[in-house]
Amino acid sequence: MMPPSVGVPPVPADSASNRTQPSRVHDPRRVALDRTVENFLRHVSFERGLSENTVAAYRRDLAVYGDWLIAQQEGDLSSLTEADVSDYVGSLASRTADDGTLALSSASVARMLSSVRSLHRYLLREGLVAEDVTHDLTPPKKPQRLPKAITVDEMGILLGAVTGDDPIAVRDRAILELLYATGARVSELTGLTVDDVLAVGEDTGEGNSSAVNLIRVVGKGNKQRIVPFGSYAKAALDAYLVRSRPVLAARGKGTPSLFLGSRGAPLSRQSVWLVIQSAAEAADLGVELSPHTFRHSFATHLLQGGADVRTVQELLGHSSVATTQIYTLVTADTLRDMYVTAHPRAR
């Protein structure tokens, strides 16, 4: 026996959201879909503790799904079949841009299908559908893209590119050093608070620390991990906490965030990206950098230095070692290039 269709009474026609989207006011199927999606988003936000960025990605993906369902005269999620959702995936994979190229990469299609599958699993758990019609669907195969890392020497030049002794320059040096020392994502860095700096070792005067410097990082799914960092990052962070942060904090209203903007407010991800771009321009390395360059380089340099994959997995906060193992391919490529260059019988 099929469960009742997934739907709710339409929201009032004079609500703010409906005034901006009048076509949805008169379509009870769309109203029901939107309400179901909102319930799902509240579930993943509050009960599963997913980040705002992840929830926002779910919202965008499911809005596209909803648009397609309505366009196909489908609105009742409980009556969908596997073939229906398969058609949707096919429509995503075949979308073209104005120049005739594919509009969505296979990675984007896979992510959008993942969002749809999460919604349908939720509906099944809530008893709103009789089966999960997405269970056996597989996304298009994603091409394996090796993460881009810069060399140790290039990283040294990049880290030394920020000059000056003003509060912003001192802060920027601490940001870059900590990104490379911990492998933290930019979103994780901007989420740090002062209390997340757990221990600071004392400098022995020889570039080493007599105690381990630790920082608590909150990653995807609100999972916490403890990551050590070295003496270079410690020196930069100490300078920021003593000479820069108090100046910046005095301009704001008070916040526990570790890194602050020029007006004393928590630093945004976009601001950190601007810091990276500015340093890249000053370093003039001639290589393409991204917000993930520090994270990729952190992992690659650890593996090149002899760290095992499991340790790097823990430091990066990867839930699966398979995600981390892609970095071993990067180091293998490096070794192969060195072999071809150096061995007399390699060519």
C-alpha positions as CSV (number, residue, x, y, z in Angstrom):
1,M,0.0,0.0,0.0
2,M,1.4,3.3,-1.0
3,P,1.7,6.0,1.6
4,P,-0.2,9.3,1.2
5,S,1.4,11.7,-1.2
6,V,4.1,14.0,0.2
7,G,2.5,17.4,0.5
8,V,1.2,20.0,2.7
9,P,-1.3,22.8,2.4
10,P,0.0,25.8,0.4
11,V,1.6,28.6,2.4
12,P,-0.3,31.9,2.5
13,A,-0.3,33.7,-0.8
14,D,0.8,37.0,0.8
15,S,4.0,35.7,2.3
16,A,7.2,37.5,1.3
17,S,8.7,34.5,-0.5
18,N,5.6,34.0,-2.6
19,R,5.3,37.6,-3.6
20,T,8.7,37.2,-5.4
21,Q,7.7,33.9,-7.0
22,P,4.0,34.3,-8.0
23,S,4.0,31.2,-10.2
24,R,4.6,29.0,-7.2
25,V,1.6,30.4,-5.3
26,H,-0.9,28.9,-7.7
27,D,0.8,25.5,-8.0
28,P,0.1,23.3,-5.0
29,R,2.6,20.7,-6.3
30,R,5.4,23.3,-6.1
31,V,4.3,24.4,-2.7
32,A,4.3,20.9,-1.4
33,L,7.7,20.2,-2.9
34,D,9.2,23.3,-1.4
35,R,7.8,22.6,2.0
36,T,9.1,19.0,1.9
37,V,12.5,20.2,0.9
38,E,12.5,22.8,3.7
39,N,11.7,20.1,6.2
40,F,14.6,18.0,4.9
41,L,17.0,21.0,5.1
42,R,16.0,21.6,8.7
43,H,16.7,18.0,9.4
44,V,20.2,18.0,7.9
45,S,21.0,21.3,9.5
46,F,19.8,20.7,13.1
47,E,19.7,17.0,13.5
48,R,22.8,16.1,11.4
49,G,24.7,19.3,12.1
50,L,25.8,19.9,8.5
51,S,27.4,23.2,7.8
52,E,25.6,26.2,6.3
53,N,27.6,25.8,3.1
54,T,26.5,22.2,2.8
55,V,22.9,23.0,3.5
56,A,23.0,25.8,0.9
57,A,24.4,23.4,-1.7
58,Y,21.5,21.0,-0.9
59,R,19.1,23.9,-1.3
60,R,20.4,24.8,-4.8
61,D,20.6,21.3,-6.0
62,L,17.1,20.4,-4.9
63,A,15.7,23.6,-6.4
64,V,16.9,22.4,-9.7
65,Y,15.4,19.0,-9.0
66,G,12.1,20.6,-8.1
67,D,12.0,22.7,-11.3
68,W,12.6,19.6,-13.4
69,L,9.9,17.6,-11.7
70,I,7.3,20.4,-12.1
71,A,8.3,20.8,-15.8
72,Q,7.7,17.1,-16.3
73,Q,4.3,17.4,-14.6
74,E,5.6,15.5,-11.6
75,G,4.9,16.8,-8.2
76,D,4.2,13.8,-6.0
77,L,7.4,12.4,-4.7
78,S,5.8,9.2,-3.5
79,S,4.7,8.3,-7.0
80,L,8.2,8.7,-8.6
81,T,10.0,5.7,-10.1
82,E,13.6,5.0,-10.6
83,A,13.2,5.7,-14.3
84,D,11.9,9.2,-13.5
85,V,15.0,10.1,-11.4
86,S,17.3,8.4,-14.0
87,D,15.7,10.7,-16.6
88,Y,16.5,13.6,-14.4
89,V,20.2,12.6,-14.1
90,G,20.3,12.1,-17.8
91,S,18.9,15.6,-18.4
92,L,21.7,17.1,-16.2
93,A,24.4,15.2,-17.9
94,S,23.2,16.3,-21.4
95,R,22.8,20.0,-20.6
96,T,24.8,22.2,-22.9
97,A,26.1,25.8,-22.6
98,D,25.7,28.5,-25.2
99,D,28.9,27.4,-26.9
100,G,27.6,23.8,-27.2
101,T,29.9,22.3,-24.5
102,L,28.5,20.4,-21.6
103,A,27.2,22.8,-19.0
104,L,27.8,20.5,-16.0
105,S,30.8,18.5,-15.2
106,S,30.4,14.9,-14.2
107,A,31.4,15.9,-10.7
108,S,28.6,18.5,-10.6
109,V,26.1,15.9,-11.8
110,A,27.3,13.4,-9.2
111,R,26.9,16.0,-6.4
112,M,23.4,16.9,-7.6
113,L,22.4,13.3,-7.6
114,S,23.8,12.9,-4.1
115,S,21.6,15.7,-2.9
116,V,18.5,14.0,-4.5
117,R,19.5,10.7,-3.0
118,S,19.8,12.3,0.5
119,L,16.3,13.7,0.1
120,H,14.8,10.4,-0.9
121,R,16.5,8.5,1.9
122,Y,15.0,11.1,4.3
123,L,11.6,10.6,2.8
124,L,11.9,6.8,3.3
125,R,13.0,7.1,6.9
126,E,10.1,9.5,7.6
127,G,7.6,7.0,6.1
128,L,6.6,9.5,3.4
129,V,7.5,7.1,0.5
130,A,7.3,3.3,0.2
131,E,10.7,2.9,-1.3
132,D,13.9,4.8,-2.1
133,V,13.8,5.0,-5.9
134,T,17.3,6.4,-6.0
135,H,18.9,3.5,-4.2
136,D,20.3,1.7,-7.3
137,L,21.2,4.8,-9.3
138,T,24.9,5.5,-9.9
139,P,26.3,8.9,-10.9
140,P,28.4,9.4,-14.0
141,K,32.0,8.5,-13.4
142,K,34.1,11.4,-12.3
143,P,37.5,11.9,-14.0
144,Q,40.3,11.6,-11.5
145,R,41.9,15.0,-11.1
146,L,45.1,15.2,-9.1
147,P,45.2,18.0,-6.6
148,K,47.6,20.8,-7.4
149,A,50.4,21.4,-5.0
150,I,53.4,23.7,-5.2
151,T,56.9,22.7,-4.3
152,V,58.5,23.2,-0.9
153,D,60.7,26.0,-2.3
154,E,57.7,27.7,-3.9
155,M,55.8,27.5,-0.6
156,G,58.7,29.1,1.2
157,I,58.7,32.0,-1.3
158,L,54.9,32.4,-0.9
159,L,55.0,32.4,2.9
160,G,57.7,35.0,2.8
161,A,55.9,37.3,0.3
162,V,53.9,39.2,3.0
163,T,56.0,42.0,4.3
164,G,55.3,44.9,6.6
165,D,54.7,45.2,10.4
166,D,51.2,46.7,10.4
167,P,48.3,44.7,12.1
168,I,47.0,43.4,8.7
169,A,50.4,42.2,7.5
170,V,51.1,40.4,10.8
171,R,47.6,38.8,10.6
172,D,48.1,37.7,7.0
173,R,51.5,36.0,7.8
174,A,49.8,34.1,10.6
175,I,47.0,33.0,8.3
176,L,49.3,31.7,5.6
177,E,51.6,30.0,8.0
178,L,48.7,28.3,9.8
179,L,47.1,27.2,6.6
180,Y,50.3,25.4,5.5
181,A,51.1,24.1,9.0
182,T,47.8,22.5,9.6
183,G,46.3,21.7,6.2
184,A,43.0,23.3,7.3
185,R,40.4,24.3,4.8
186,V,39.8,28.0,4.5
187,S,36.3,27.6,6.0
188,E,37.8,25.8,8.9
189,L,40.4,28.5,9.5
190,T,37.7,31.2,9.5
191,G,35.7,29.2,12.0
192,L,38.6,29.1,14.6
193,T,38.2,30.8,17.9
194,V,40.9,32.0,20.3
195,D,40.1,29.1,22.6
196,D,40.8,26.6,19.7
197,V,44.5,27.3,20.2
198,L,45.0,24.5,22.8
199,A,48.7,24.6,23.7
200,V,51.7,26.6,22.8
201,G,55.2,25.3,23.3
202,E,58.2,27.3,24.4
203,D,60.8,28.1,21.8
204,T,64.1,26.4,22.6
205,G,66.1,29.0,20.5
206,E,67.0,26.4,17.9
207,G,63.8,26.7,15.8
208,N,62.2,23.8,17.7
209,S,59.5,23.7,20.3
210,S,59.7,22.1,23.7
211,A,56.0,21.3,23.7
212,V,53.5,20.4,21.0
213,N,51.5,23.3,19.6
214,L,47.9,22.1,19.0
215,I,44.9,23.6,17.5
216,R,41.3,22.3,17.4
217,V,39.7,22.3,14.0
218,V,36.0,21.8,13.4
219,G,35.5,20.3,9.9
220,K,32.7,18.9,7.8
221,G,29.8,17.5,9.6
222,N,30.9,19.4,12.7
223,K,33.6,16.9,13.4
224,Q,36.5,18.0,15.5
225,R,40.1,17.1,15.1
226,I,43.3,18.1,16.9
227,V,46.1,19.2,14.6
228,P,49.7,20.0,15.6
229,F,51.6,22.9,14.1
230,G,55.3,23.8,14.1
231,S,57.5,26.6,15.3
232,Y,57.2,28.8,12.2
233,A,53.4,28.9,12.5
234,K,53.7,29.3,16.3
235,A,55.9,32.4,15.9
236,A,53.6,34.0,13.4
237,L,50.5,33.2,15.5
238,D,52.2,34.6,18.6
239,A,53.0,37.8,16.8
240,Y,49.4,38.1,15.7
241,L,47.9,37.4,19.1
242,V,50.2,39.9,20.8
243,R,50.6,42.7,18.3
244,S,47.8,42.5,15.8
245,R,44.6,40.9,17.1
246,P,44.2,43.3,20.1
247,V,44.4,46.3,17.7
248,L,41.8,44.8,15.3
249,A,39.5,43.6,18.2
250,A,39.4,47.2,19.6
251,R,37.7,48.3,16.4
252,G,34.9,45.8,16.7
253,K,32.2,44.7,19.1
254,G,34.0,41.7,20.6
255,T,34.1,38.3,19.1
256,P,35.9,35.0,20.0
257,S,36.9,34.5,16.4
258,L,40.6,34.0,16.0
259,F,41.1,35.9,12.8
260,L,39.6,39.3,12.5
261,G,39.1,41.8,9.7
262,S,40.2,45.4,9.6
263,R,37.0,46.5,11.5
264,G,37.2,43.8,14.2
265,A,34.6,41.5,12.7
266,P,35.3,37.8,12.0
267,L,37.2,37.3,8.9
268,S,35.3,35.8,5.9
269,R,36.4,33.1,3.5
270,Q,36.4,35.6,0.7
271,S,38.8,37.8,2.7
272,V,41.2,34.9,3.3
273,W,41.1,34.2,-0.5
274,L,42.1,37.8,-1.1
275,V,45.0,37.4,1.4
276,I,46.2,34.3,-0.6
277,Q,45.8,36.2,-3.9
278,S,47.8,39.2,-2.7
279,A,50.6,36.9,-1.4
280,A,50.6,35.0,-4.8
281,E,50.9,38.3,-6.7
282,A,53.8,39.4,-4.5
283,A,55.5,36.0,-4.8
284,D,55.2,36.0,-8.6
285,L,55.6,32.2,-8.7
286,G,54.0,31.9,-12.2
287,V,51.8,29.0,-11.0
288,E,48.0,28.9,-10.5
289,L,46.9,29.0,-6.9
290,S,43.5,28.2,-5.3
291,P,42.1,28.4,-1.8
292,H,43.0,24.7,-1.5
293,T,46.7,25.1,-2.6
294,F,47.9,25.2,1.0
295,R,45.9,22.1,1.9
296,H,47.1,20.1,-1.1
297,S,50.7,21.2,-0.5
298,F,50.4,20.3,3.2
299,A,49.3,16.7,2.3
300,T,51.7,16.2,-0.6
301,H,54.8,17.5,1.3
302,L,53.9,15.2,4.3
303,L,53.8,12.2,2.1
304,Q,57.0,13.2,0.3
305,G,58.6,13.5,3.7
306,G,57.6,9.9,4.7
307,A,54.3,10.3,6.5
308,D,51.9,7.4,6.2
309,V,48.6,7.9,4.5
310,R,46.5,7.1,7.6
311,T,48.3,9.9,9.5
312,V,47.7,12.4,6.7
313,Q,44.0,11.3,6.6
314,E,43.6,12.1,10.3
315,L,45.3,15.5,9.9
316,L,43.2,16.4,6.9
317,G,40.0,15.2,8.6
318,H,39.0,12.9,5.7
319,S,36.4,10.4,6.7
320,S,37.7,7.9,4.2
321,V,41.3,7.0,3.5
322,A,40.4,6.7,-0.2
323,T,40.1,10.5,-0.4
324,T,43.6,10.9,1.0
325,Q,45.1,8.3,-1.2
326,I,44.8,10.5,-4.3
327,Y,47.7,12.5,-2.9
328,T,49.9,9.4,-3.2
329,L,49.4,9.6,-6.9
330,V,50.8,13.1,-6.8
331,T,53.9,12.0,-5.1
332,A,54.2,9.0,-7.5
333,D,54.0,11.4,-10.4
334,T,56.8,13.4,-8.8
335,L,59.0,10.4,-8.3
336,R,58.4,9.2,-11.9
337,D,59.4,12.7,-13.3
338,M,62.5,12.6,-11.2
339,Y,63.4,9.1,-12.4
340,V,62.9,10.0,-16.0
341,T,65.1,13.1,-15.6
342,A,67.9,11.5,-13.6
343,H,68.2,7.8,-14.6
344,P,70.5,7.3,-17.6
345,R,68.3,4.4,-19.0
346,A,64.9,5.9,-18.1
347,R,64.4,7.3,-21.6
